[in-house]
């Protein structure tokens, strides 16, 4: 569970299932499809997270938050991690591609490759790694949509955009809180070279404002109703206020509140979309 980052993998499964439920036509929903989508999405994410830890096993030894992970702590052998990554990746992509359609399988493969082999090494190169990581982080929405419809479609792109713009302030809030630990590993994740300063905090604001707009798109394109529009607006405003608060006082306490606001936004808004589906 630690190697595959079970809780993070569960969030990916949640996003994919919410997208699937929004896309699937009335009367065609099958419980077996939801279970296969959950399993396939979990396995692909588990493989991505495992490869991430294989690549970073020596770097993880340098940080307090990661030094006790299975590989740096020596509780698992490297060959075991390779087996878990290989079996999970092949099985997950196969499930998505064979149970649903080739597009879903291809998107799963792209998410795995971009997260494990592009985002992971890029974290030590440039803060733009956050934007790179937001792409595979948003891919579950496209996977869920294509699993239901067989094509990406406008709805899938809209949901992708919601999660993409959400991820930027979410990542930066975490990077703010873990900045000192990240420096030990040479990670460059905050947008300002000076680290925890007002320039960094202010850069959250455009993405939080943009999230208000993209969060309204499911209502605008007729995917969901007015109730979910109002809920997305309230959740987005709360998220934005926490971003403004961080830019005002530059405190770790405000960064933590911004992070928790991000945890609230996705489940509340996506569940509202599904319940209020038109």
Secondary structure per residue as TSV (DSSP state, phi and psi in degrees):
chain	resnum	aa	ss	phi	psi
A	1	X	-	360.0	-37.7
A	2	X	T	-70.5	-38.8
A	3	X	T	-65.9	-39.1
A	4	X	T	-91.5	-0.4
A	5	X	T	52.5	68.8
A	6	X	H	-55.7	-43.8
A	7	X	H	-66.3	-40.1
A	8	X	H	-64.8	-41.0
A	9	X	H	-62.9	-36.7
A	10	X	H	-64.4	-38.5
A	11	X	H	-62.3	-39.6
A	12	X	H	-62.4	-45.1
A	13	X	H	-60.9	-42.7
A	14	X	H	-58.1	-47.9
A	15	X	H	-62.1	-44.5
A	16	X	H	-62.9	-42.8
A	17	X	H	-67.6	-41.3
A	18	X	H	-60.4	-42.8
A	19	X	H	-64.0	-42.2
A	20	X	H	-60.2	-44.8
A	21	X	H	-65.6	-32.0
A	22	X	H	-72.9	-32.0
A	23	X	H	-87.3	-31.1
A	24	X	S	-68.1	141.5
A	25	X	-	-77.9	150.1
A	26	X	T	-58.2	133.6
A	27	X	T	89.0	-8.5
A	28	X	-	-108.6	-1.1
A	29	X	-	-68.2	128.7
A	30	X	-	-124.3	132.5
A	31	X	H	-59.0	-37.1
A	32	X	H	-61.4	-36.3
A	33	X	H	-66.0	-41.0
A	34	X	H	-62.4	-41.4
A	35	X	H	-66.8	-43.8
A	36	X	H	-66.0	-39.2
A	37	X	H	-63.5	-42.6
A	38	X	H	-62.9	-44.4
A	39	X	H	-66.1	-47.2
A	40	X	H	-62.4	-45.2
A	41	X	H	-63.2	-41.4
A	42	X	H	-63.4	-44.1
A	43	X	H	-66.0	-40.6
A	44	X	H	-63.7	-43.4
A	45	X	H	-67.4	-39.5
A	46	X	H	-60.2	-42.0
A	47	X	H	-64.3	-43.0
A	48	X	H	-60.7	-46.5
A	49	X	H	-66.4	-35.9
A	50	X	H	-67.8	-44.6
A	51	X	H	-62.2	-40.0
A	52	X	H	-54.8	-44.9
A	53	X	H	-74.6	-28.6
A	54	X	H	-65.1	-47.6
A	55	X	H	-63.8	-36.9
A	56	X	T	-101.0	16.3
A	57	X	H	-58.1	-38.9
A	58	X	H	-78.7	-34.9
A	59	X	H	-67.3	-37.6
A	60	X	H	-60.4	-26.1
A	61	X	T	-65.2	-20.2
A	62	X	T	-85.3	-17.4
A	63	X	S	-111.0	140.8
A	64	X	T	-60.5	-39.1
A	65	X	T	-74.7	-16.3
A	66	X	T	-122.2	-7.9
A	67	X	T	-64.8	-19.2
A	68	X	T	-99.9	10.9
A	69	X	S	-63.4	159.7
A	70	X	T	-54.6	-41.9
A	71	X	T	-76.2	-51.4
A	72	X	T	-64.9	-28.7
A	73	X	T	-82.8	-9.2
A	74	X	T	78.8	16.1
A	75	X	S	-81.2	-16.8
A	76	X	S	-131.9	148.9
A	77	X	-	-85.8	153.9
A	78	X	H	-61.0	-37.6
A	79	X	H	-64.1	-32.8
A	80	X	H	-66.1	-41.1
A	81	X	H	-65.3	-41.0
A	82	X	H	-60.6	-41.8
A	83	X	H	-64.7	-44.4
A	84	X	H	-62.4	-44.3
A	85	X	H	-64.0	-46.4
A	86	X	H	-65.0	-49.2
A	87	X	H	-64.7	-44.8
A	88	X	H	-64.0	-44.5
A	89	X	H	-64.3	-48.6
A	90	X	H	-64.1	-44.1
A	91	X	H	-65.5	-44.4
A	92	X	H	-64.1	-47.3
A	93	X	H	-64.2	-39.4
A	94	X	H	-63.3	-43.1
A	95	X	H	-61.0	-47.9
A	96	X	I	-63.1	-40.9
A	97	X	I	-76.2	-33.8
A	98	X	I	-95.1	-39.5
A	99	X	I	-73.7	-35.4
A	100	X	I	-106.7	-86.5
A	101	X	-	-162.3	162.0
A	102	X	H	-59.3	-31.0
A	103	X	H	-64.1	-43.2
A	104	X	H	-62.0	-42.5
A	105	X	H	-63.5	-41.9
A	106	X	H	-64.3	-42.1
A	107	X	H	-63.1	-38.5
A	108	X	H	-61.6	-43.1
A	109	X	H	-64.9	-42.0
A	110	X	H	-64.0	-39.8
A	111	X	H	-62.3	-44.5
A	112	X	H	-62.6	-49.4
A	113	X	H	-64.5	-45.5
A	114	X	I	-68.1	-35.6
A	115	X	I	-72.7	-50.6
A	116	X	I	-75.4	-38.7
A	117	X	I	-110.4	-7.9
A	118	X	I	-115.4	-57.5
A	119	X	I	-61.4	-47.1
A	120	X	H	-57.3	-53.4
A	121	X	H	-71.9	-24.9
A	122	X	H	-73.1	-16.4
A	123	X	T	-60.4	-24.6
A	124	X	T	-95.4	2.5
A	125	X	T	-105.4	-48.1
A	126	X	-	-156.8	149.4
A	127	X	T	-61.3	-17.1
A	128	X	T	-65.1	-8.7
A	129	X	H	-57.3	-30.1
A	130	X	H	-61.7	-41.0
A	131	X	H	-71.5	-37.2
A	132	X	H	-63.5	-44.2
A	133	X	H	-66.5	-26.7
A	134	X	H	-70.7	-19.4
A	135	X	H	-72.0	-57.3
A	136	X	H	-64.8	-26.9
A	137	X	H	-67.0	-24.3
A	138	X	H	-98.7	-9.9
A	139	X	H	-60.1	-30.9
A	140	X	H	-55.7	-29.6
A	141	X	H	-67.5	-38.7
A	142	X	H	-70.9	-37.3
A	143	X	H	-63.0	-46.5
A	144	X	H	-62.4	-39.6
A	145	X	H	-68.0	-46.0
A	146	X	H	-68.7	-30.0
A	147	X	H	-62.2	-32.9
A	148	X	H	-87.4	-32.0
A	149	X	H	-115.1	-20.7
A	150	X	S	84.7	-1.9
A	151	X	S	-146.7	161.8
A	152	X	-	-69.6	-57.2
A	153	X	H	72.2	163.8
A	154	X	H	-62.1	-42.2
A	155	X	H	-60.3	-42.5
A	156	X	H	-63.0	-40.5
A	157	X	H	-66.6	-37.3
A	158	X	H	-64.1	-46.7
A	159	X	H	-65.4	-38.1
A	160	X	H	-56.9	-45.3
A	161	X	H	-63.9	-39.8
A	162	X	H	-58.8	-49.7
A	163	X	H	-70.6	-33.3
A	164	X	H	-62.7	-51.7
A	165	X	H	-68.6	-28.2
A	166	X	H	-65.9	-37.7
A	167	X	H	-68.0	-29.9
A	168	X	H	-63.0	-57.3
A	169	X	H	-65.4	-29.2
A	170	X	H	-62.8	-48.9
A	171	X	H	-62.6	-44.6
A	172	X	H	-67.9	-32.4
A	173	X	H	-64.1	-43.7
A	174	X	H	-65.7	-42.9
A	175	X	H	-63.8	-32.5
A	176	X	H	-64.0	-48.8
A	177	X	H	-67.1	-31.3
A	178	X	T	-105.2	16.3
A	179	X	H	-55.2	-47.8
A	180	X	H	-63.5	-39.3
A	181	X	H	-67.4	-41.3
A	182	X	H	-63.4	-34.5
A	183	X	H	-61.3	-33.4
A	184	X	H	-61.9	-31.3
A	185	X	H	-95.5	-3.1
A	186	X	T	79.5	19.4
A	187	X	-	-77.6	138.8
A	188	X	-	-120.8	87.1
A	189	X	-	-113.3	-23.3
A	190	X	S	-80.0	146.0
A	191	X	S	-70.0	-20.3
A	192	X	S	-103.6	138.1
A	193	X	T	-64.2	-23.3
A	194	X	T	-81.0	-6.0
A	195	X	-	85.1	-124.8
A	196	X	S	-81.7	81.9
A	197	X	S	-136.8	-177.5
A	198	X	H	-67.2	-32.9
A	199	X	H	-61.2	-43.9
A	200	X	H	-61.1	-48.7
A	201	X	H	-63.4	-39.7
A	202	X	H	-67.2	-26.6
A	203	X	H	-70.9	-12.6
A	204	X	H	-68.7	-32.2
A	205	X	H	-61.3	-47.5
A	206	X	H	-58.4	-35.9
A	207	X	H	-74.2	-33.6
A	208	X	H	-69.7	-37.4
A	209	X	H	-67.2	-43.8
A	210	X	H	-60.9	-35.3
A	211	X	H	-63.5	-34.0
A	212	X	H	-59.1	-40.9
A	213	X	H	-71.5	-50.2
A	214	X	H	-69.6	-27.1
A	215	X	H	-66.2	-21.4
A	216	X	H	-87.6	-14.2
A	217	X	H	-60.5	-38.9
A	218	X	H	-56.3	-33.9
A	219	X	H	-74.2	-41.9
A	220	X	H	-63.1	-38.4
A	221	X	T	-89.3	3.4
A	222	X	T	84.1	17.9
A	223	X	S	-80.4	-35.5
A	224	X	B	-137.5	176.1
A	225	X	-	-99.2	-172.7
A	226	X	H	-67.7	-32.6
A	227	X	H	-63.6	-46.1
A	228	X	H	-67.9	-30.5
A	229	X	H	-61.5	-45.6
A	230	X	H	-64.9	-42.3
A	231	X	H	-63.5	-42.6
A	232	X	H	-64.2	-35.7
A	233	X	H	-67.3	-43.9
A	234	X	H	-65.2	-45.8
A	235	X	H	-63.8	-39.5
A	236	X	H	-67.7	-38.2
A	237	X	H	-66.1	-40.7
A	238	X	H	-62.7	-43.7
A	239	X	H	-59.8	-45.6
A	240	X	H	-63.3	-42.7
A	241	X	H	-61.3	-37.5
A	242	X	H	-68.9	-32.3
A	243	X	H	-67.4	-41.6
A	244	X	H	-64.3	-39.1
A	245	X	H	-60.8	-43.0
A	246	X	H	-64.1	-40.7
A	247	X	H	-67.6	-20.1
A	248	X	H	-85.3	-47.9
A	249	X	H	-108.7	-11.9
A	250	X	-	55.4	34.6
A	251	X	-	-102.1	153.5
A	252	X	H	-63.5	-31.9
A	253	X	H	-61.7	-42.7
A	254	X	H	-69.5	-36.0
A	255	X	H	-63.4	-38.5
A	256	X	H	-67.0	-38.9
A	257	X	H	-66.9	-36.2
A	258	X	H	-64.3	-41.8
A	259	X	H	-62.1	-45.2
A	260	X	H	-67.4	-32.3
A	261	X	H	-63.5	-35.8
A	262	X	H	-67.9	-36.3
A	263	X	H	-64.5	-33.1
A	264	X	H	-74.4	-39.9
A	265	X	H	-58.1	-55.2
A	266	X	H	-60.9	-53.9
A	267	X	H	-63.4	-40.4
A	268	X	H	-64.2	-48.1
A	269	X	H	-70.3	-43.5
A	270	X	H	-70.6	-36.2
A	271	X	H	-65.2	-38.5
A	272	X	H	-63.0	-42.4
A	273	X	H	-56.7	-46.1
A	274	X	H	-68.1	-45.8
A	275	X	H	-64.9	-34.2
A	276	X	T	-96.9	19.0
A	277	X	B	-58.0	134.0
A	278	X	-	-86.6	360.0
